Amino acid sequence: MSAMVVVWSLAAAGCGGKGSTSTGSGSPISASLASSSIVVPQDGTTTRVNITIVSPSETAQVSFTGLPAGIQETYAPTAGNPSGLLTFNANTSAPAGTYAPVLTVSAAGQTATVPFSMIVAPVVKVSNMVDTTLGVKGKLNQFMSTSFQIAEWSGNYFGSNTIAREAGVTNLGPQHIRLQALSQAIPMKAHTGAVSDWDFTLLDQTVQPVLALADNSPEFQIAAAPAWMCDSKGHLDVAGHAGDFAAYAANIVRYYNKGGFTVGATHFQSASSQAITWWGIFNEFNINGLSAAQYITVYNAVVPAMLAVDPSIRLSALEFSDFGLGTGGSGDPMQFLPSFFAAATSGGVHSQVDVLSTHLYGTCNQSDTDATLFATPPQFADNVTYFYKQLQGRADLVNVEVWVTENNVNADFAAAGGMSTCNPAQPFVVDQRGTSSFIAAWRPYVFSQLGKAGNRALYHWNYTGDQQYGEVDGSGNPYIGYWVDRTLSTMYAGASGSGGQDILIETSSDSSSIETLATRDSTGIVRVMIVDRAVHAAADDNGSGDPRTVYVDTSSLGSFSAASVLTIDATTDATKGPAGVGVTPASRVAVVLNGYGVAFLSLLP
């Protein structure tokens, strides 16, 4: 083997040293390195590289320009020969990344220069111990899911290709797919007592196929009230129609779960025998015209009416538009949750709550930089932690789970005239980071941060859509985000109540540009997820990111029989998806990411 590096770090790209250019008089000198690419771990471990110097002199001087800060180098010639050994050491003060230094050799009045590549590689050391401070008492117990918004503008996605389209969703591995009915998909059209008051046609174009696929257990979100219950601004008139909204919700439960209902001598009943267990109550009340007190009134009216029809159903509360924790704004949960979780005798919720749901987006402005978006997942974790703290204040609700039922890079959408909804003074622009390689770093980073905070479900918004929102396009062709979410679902099959996977203690020499998550499942398989979220330039908006080579130190875990690495990044074929590659199990395994993306190292006992 080459003397370029010790055994565990033989990951440098390129075999064969790079030659020199020389200046000066007399017989020309030359210099070359055993490799043109040198990988230096960030934890101080020595990297050794042979240097060959051809010179009429027995001695030489060696110097470097362009070495990154935090690198220490030494040169040791052999006896009577300027050729010898270079050693390099890096510590955490050496920024991770790829550099292009130049080696200069001076001898006999001449100089030779050798440009080469130096990679400063983060080191992730995985312990055999479970980190009981993270997740659900040390368990990653978070499942992946997706969503369908049902309205006249979303179209009939399943159409005549129902079987193939259903298979695409099922293969994603979602649990409790979220169904949100808006506008013309709201099945109650009027309140005259005539048969024309109800029409489930548009709604069931999506609901019926979803009932037949995946886990056969979607979550139906009763997102908005029928128009006749709303005021001039389109908001539910709570004072005048909270009871009507409760009766409407009860009829939806009857339709899907209890044999239907009759209006105007016509019976309305779901075509499927599959009941809907999970129900969400209203969508983002805090930005849709309701105060905390009004939402509590609605929730306390609707839930008992639904339970009276089917006592077996389970309820998702809040479905909160969550942004600006601690800012006092309209998306600040601190302004709303304390009222909801006040004692029932003091005006708080007194009806059944099984799940507390919130919605988290990276931005509402397409011009925000990649760095701005990557700063938000830790804030998401803070929000989830705040939700759990509020639940602890109610002894009857301490075991309620928190779910993130909407997540994407950007919440903005086009308003009238093509202008931005969030920023009315500027045109709306599709944020393509939702389907570029950016999402291959973004979603795993969010998954890791939320899972460590104890979140139990992470939903993509929205399954079918454009390059900002979709996992697939309108024809069912997958974007790269489809494969990201499918891989997360496969690697971390942690449905609520299944026990999940142990979160192992791990330390990383670089937390500024990579995210890591180490787990062990019940069969002993260890998985280490590495996310490359290194931004190339501060102004990048949908950039490509910077490459990272990462060493995973598994020496504390014992031996493994087999190992593989699966990578998703800009090179992933969105049609075929990623494929794992076998690697040799070792005490240190090098993982290479070429920019924004994620790698999953799987170690089999």
N, C-alpha and C positions, 0 to 999 in steps of 0.2 A: 504493500500500500504506500501511497505518497506520504512523505513526512510533513506534508502541509499542515495537518491537524491531527490531534489525538483521535482515537477510534470513534468516540461518540459524536464528534463534530465534523465528520467527513461529509458535509452537506454543501460545501462550496461549489458554486456553479463553474463549469469549465475545467477541463483537464489539460494539463500542459501549461507551462509558465509563459508569461508574456515577455517578449524580448525587449531589448533596450535600444535607445538612440544615444549616440555618443558624440562628444565634442572634444577638441584638443588636437595635439600633434603627436606624431609617432605611431606605434602600433595601437590600433583602436582597442578600447576596452569594451566589454559587453557585460550585461547583467540580465538575469532572468529569475523569475519566481516559479516555484513548483506549481502554482495555480494563479490564474488571473483574478480569482475571486476568493476573498478571505473572510470567513465568518468568525466573529468574535462574540462569545456569549457575554451577556450583560452582568453576569454574577461573579466575575473575577477569575473564572477558569481560564487557564492559559491556552492559547492557540499557537502552534508552532508551524513555521513555514521555512522550507529550505530555500536558500538563495545561492545561485551560481554566479560567480564573478570570474570572468576571464580577463587577466590583466598582466602586464610585465612586472607589476609590483606585487610583493607578497602581502601588502597591507592595503586597506581601503577604508574610506570613511563613508558611512551610510547615514543619510538624513531623509526626512519626510516633510512634505508639505500637504496640507489639506486633510490631515487626520482629524477626525471629530474630537471634540473635547472629551476628556475622561479616559482616553486611551493611553496606555503606557506601552512603550516598545523597547526592545533591546536587540542588539546585534552581537553575535558571537562567532568570530571566524574560526576556522580550523587551523591547526598548527601549520605554519608555512604556506597558507593558502587563504586568500580573502573570501573564498566561498565558505558558507557556514549556515547558521540558523538564526532566523528572526523569531522573536516571541512577542505576542501581543496580549495585553490584559485590558479588560473593560470593567467598569463598575456601573452602578445605576445612574451615575452622573453623565455617562455617555449616552446621548439620545439615540434611541433605536432608529434604524433606518439604513439606507444604502448611500455610500459615499464614494467619491472618486479621487483618492489621494494619489500622490506621485512619489515614488522612491527615487532618490538621487544617490548615485555611487560615484565617489571621487577617488582616483588613484593615478599615480604617475603623471600628474598634471592634466589629466583628462576627467571628463564626467560622462556618466551614462544615466539616462532617466528611464524609469519603468512605471508607466501608469497602471493602476490596478483598481479593482473594486473591493471595498470593505463593507461588510454587512455587520452592523451591531444588532445582535439577536436577543430579544427578551427571553427570559427563562421562567417557566412556570413549574413550580415544584408541587406535586400532588401528594398529600398525606394520606395515610391509611385511616385517619380518624374522621368521624362525622362532625360537621359543624352544626351543633344543635341550636345556634343562634339564628340560623337562616331557615327560610322556607317555613314549613309547618313542622316545628320541632325537629328540624334537621332533614326534612323530606322535601324534595321537589315534587309537588302534587298539583301540577298545573296542566290542563288540557288545552288543545288548540281547537278553534272552530272558525266559522265564517258566517256571512250574513247575506240576506237578500232583501233589498228594498223593493216593495211591490207597489207599482203605480203605473199610470198610463205611459209615462216616459221611459219606464224600465223595460217595457215590451214583454213578449211571451218568450222568455229565454229557452224553456224546454221544448216548446213547439212540437214539431213532428219528429224531432231527434231525441225524444224523451229518454230512450234506453241508453244511448251513447252519452248524453249530457248528464244523466243520473250517475253513470259509471265514473265520469270525470270528477264529480263531487264526492262520491263515495271513496274513490282512491285517495282523495285529499286527507281522509281520516278525521273529519270534523265530528264534534259531539254537540248535541243540542243546537243545531243550526238556528240562527236567529232570523225570524221572519217579521219584517216591519211593513205594515200596510198604511199607505198614505193616499190622500187625494181620492181619485176615482176607484181605488182598490178598497176603500172603506166601504163595507158591504151595505150599511144602512144609509139610504139616500134621502129619506123623508120620514115624517111621522104622521101619516094620514090614516093608518089602519088598512091600507090597500096592499095588494101583493107587490105592487111596484115600489114599495118602500125598501125592499131588500133585493140585492143582486150580488151573488158571490162569484160570478163568472171570472172577472179579472183576477180576483184574489186567488181563486183555486187553480188558475193556470200555473201558479208557482207552488202553492201550499200542497196540492195533491202529489206532485212528483217528489217533493221534499219529504213528505210523510212516508214515501216508499223507499227512501234511500238512507245511507249512512247508518246512524244508530236508531233510526225510526223514532226519535224523540226530540223534535225541534222545540225551540222556545218561540212562542208567538207573542210578539209585543203589541199590545193594544196601544198603539203609538199616539193616536189623536182621536178626537171626538168627531162624530158626524157633523156636517156643516150646520145643520139646524140647531145644534146645541151651542154654537159659537157666537161671540159678539162681533161687532163690526170690524174688529182687527183680526178676526179668525182665531181668537183664543177661546178656550172652553169657558163658558159662563158658569162659574162654580156655584154662585149663589142661586142661580135659576135652574141649573141642570145637572148638578152632581148626582142626584138620584136617577135621572134619565141615563146618564153615562153608566152608572152602575147596572141598570137594567139592560142596556145595550151590551155591556161586557158579559153579563150572565147569559144572554142569548148566543153570543159567540161560543161560549163554553158548551151550551146545549147543542149547537150546530155540530161541533167537532167531537164531543165526548159522550153526549147523552141522548142520542136519537133524534136531535133536531127540535124544531119548534114550528108552529103553524101561524100564518098571518093571511087574512083574506082567503081562507079556505085552501091555501097552498102550503105544503109542507116543505120546509127547508132543512136539509140534512146532508152532512158530508158524505161523499162517495166512498171514503175510506173508513174501514173499521178501526184504524189506528187512532187512538186518542192522543190528545196533546196534554202532556203533563206540566210543562213549564210555561209560565205566563209572565210577561213583563208589563208593568203598569205605567203607562204614559211614557213619552219620550222627551227627555231634556226639558223638564218643566221649568227649570230656572232661566232658560232663554226662550221659552214659549208661553210667556204671559202669566205664569202662576207664581205666587209667593210661596214660601215654605209652608205657611199656615194653610193656604189653599190646597197645596198638594197633599198635605196630611188629611184634610177634609175629604179629598177625592179618594185617596188610598183607603181610608177607613170606611168609605162607603162602598167602593168597588169590590174590595177583597171579600168581605162577608157575602155579598151577593153572588160572587163566583163560587165560593166555597159551598154555598147552599145548594148549588147545582151539582157540583162534583167535589166532595171533601178531600179527594186524593191529590188534587193539583198542588203545584208548588209555585211560589211567587217570587218574582224579582222586583225589588223596590228601587226607586230613584231614577235609574238610567240617566245619570247625571252628566251634563255638559261640563267637563272638569278642566279648568285651566286657571292659573293664577292663584295657587295656594298661598294664603296669607296676604293677598293684595287688597282684599275688601271688595273686589269686583263681582260681576255677575256670574263668573265661573268659579268663584272661590268657595270650596265646600265648607269652609269655616263660617260662612254667612248663612248656611242652610242646614247642615247636619245637626247642630246642637238642638234646633227646634224639633227636627224629626225624631231625635233620640231622647227628648225630654221625657220625664215620667209620663206614663199614660194618663195619670190623674192630673197632669199639668199641661195637657194639650198635645203630647207626643203621640207617636203611632201606637195603636192598640190592636192592630190586626196582624195576621200572620206574615212574617218576613222570613224567607228561606235563603235569599241571596241579596246582597247589596251590589248594585251594578253601577259602573262609571265608564266614561268615555274619554280616551286620551289620544290627542293628536300632537304631532311635533310642532306644527305651526299653522297659521292661517294666512300666510303670505308667501307666495312662490319665490319672492326675491330674497327670502332669508337664506343665509349661507348653510352649507353642509355642517360647518362647525356649530352653528346655532342649533340645528336640529339634533346633532349628536350630544348636545348639552342637556337635552330634555329627558331621556330615559331615567337617569337618577332622580329627577324631579317627579316622574311618574311613580317611582317607588315610594317617595315621600308621601304622595297623595294616598296611595294604598295603605301605607302605615297609619296615616291619619284616620282613614275609614275604620281600620281595626281598633284604633284607640277609642273612637266614638262608640263602637259596638261594646267595648268593655264596660261602658257606663251603664249598660242595661243587662242585668243578670239573666233576663229571659232571652237575650239576643247574643250572648257571648260566643255561641257556636255557629253563628251565621257566617257564610263564606263571602268573600269579595271577588267579583268577576269584573274584568274589563271587557265589556261587550261591544266596544268599537275601538279600533286602533288603526291609524295610518299616519303617513308622513305629514299630510296637509288636510285641513278641514274645509278649505275654501271651495266655492263652486260659483258657477256663472249666474249672475242676476240678469234682470232685464237689460237689453241692449249690449249684452256681452261683457258687462262690467263685473268686477269682483264683488262678491257678497260681503266679504270681510273688510275690503278696502275699496269703498265705492268710487274713489277718485281715480282708480286705475283699472285698465282692462283686466279681465280674468285670463290667466295663463295656466294651462294644464301643467301640473308639477310632475314631471316624468320620473322623479326619484321614486315614485311609488312602484315603478316597474323596471327600473334600471338596476345595475349592480349595487346601487346605494341601498336598496331594500334587502339585499343579501347580507349587509352588515347591520342595517337598522333593526329589522325584525328580530334576529337572534339576540341583539343587544337588549332590546326591550324585553324579550322573553326571559333572558337571564336576570335582569334587574328586577322584574316583577315577580318572577318565581322565587328569588331569594327573599323578597319582601312578604311572601306568603300568599300572593295572588293565586287564585284557583282556576281561572279560565282566561284565555286571551283570544279574542275574536278579531278577525280581519274584517275591515269595512272597505270594500263590498265585493262579493264574489265575482260578479260579472260587471265589467265597466271599462272605462277608458284607461289611458296610461298613467293616470294619477291614482285611480282607485282599484282597478280590477286585479283579481288573481288570474282571470281569463278574459279574453275579449268577447264580443257579442257572438262570435262564431264558435266559442268554446276553446280557442287556441290558448294554451297557457303562457303566461308571462313568467319571468324568472321567480317572482314572488310566490307563485303556486308551488314551485319545487322547494322553496325555502320553508314554507308552512307545512308542506307534506313531510319534509324531512324532520322538522321539529316534532310533528305529531308522531312519527315513527320512532324516532330516537328516544322520545320522552313520553311514553304512553302512561300518563299519570292522571287518569280520570279521577274525579272526586270520589273518595271512598275506597280507592284501589290500593292505597298505601304509598304509592309514589316511589321515588328513588332517593337513596341517601345522597345528601350533598356533602362532598368531601372537603375538608380543609385544604386550601391551596394558597400558595403565595406567588405573586408575579412580580418580576423586577420592573415591569412597566404597566401601569394602569391608565396611562394617559392616551394610548393609541390602540390598545387591545383590551378586549373583555374576555374573561375566561370563566367557564363553569365546569366543574368536575363532579361527576355523579357515579354511583354504583348501584346497579339494579339487583333484584333478588337472586339472579343467576350468577352474580359475581362479575358481570361485564362492567368494565369501567369505561366511561365516555368522557372525553375532555373536549369541550367546545371552545374554539378560539375564534374570536371576531376581530377582523382587521377594520378598524374605524379610523385609521390614520388619514387625516386630511392633508392633501398635497400642498394647497395654498389657502391662505385665510379667506380669500374672496371666492373660492370655488362654490359653485351652485350646480349640483349634479356632476361633480368631478369624478375622477377615476380612483382617487385615493392613492396612498403610497404603499409600496410592497412591504411585507414584513416576513422575516424568517423567525420562527419561534421554536425554542427547545422545550419539550415537555419532559420533565424529570420524574420518572415513575419509580425511582429506586426504592422508595419506601413501601411500594405495593407488592413486592415479590415478583415472581416470574409469570409470564403469560404464554399461552400456546400459539396465539395468532394475533395479528393486528391489522387494521386497515385505516385509511384516511379518505374521507369523502369531502370534497371541496365544492362550494358554490360561489361563483364570482362572475366577472364579465365574460369569461370564456365558456360558461355553461350553455349548452344547447337548450334553448327554451322549449323546443319541441320534444326532445328525448329526455331531458333532465340529467342530473349528475349521476356518476357511477363511482363507487368506491374503488380504491386501489390498495392492494395488499402491501404491507410494509413489514420489515423484520422487527419483532419485539425487541426492545433494548431498554437499558436503564435511562437512556435519553433518546428521544425521537424528535427529529427535525420536521417541522411543519412549515410549508412555504405558502404564503398568500401573496398574490400579485397585485393587490389593490383592495378596494372595498370588497368584502366577502366574508365567508365563514368556512371553517374546516372542523370536521368532527373526527377525532381520533378515537377509535374503538379498540379496546384491549380485551381479548377473550381469555378466560382462565383455562 
